[in-house]
Amino acid sequence: MAYVINEGCVACGSCQPECPVEAITAGDIYKINPDLCTECGACADVCPTGVISLAK
């Protein structure tokens, strides 16, 4: 189960440099590649809006 970025992402870019496997891509809403995500949670820890969570 990978992390996902939900609606509410403000594209601040805080999460992208924290990802050790470069699974996050920039855009209007950032996206996490589930095939690359290792579930480390580093992105969720730095998200100022709290919109990153484990996929259900």
Secondary structure, 3 states (H helix, E strand, C coil): CCEEECCCCCCCCCCHHHCCCCCEECCCCCEECCCCCCCCCHHHHHCCCCCEEECC
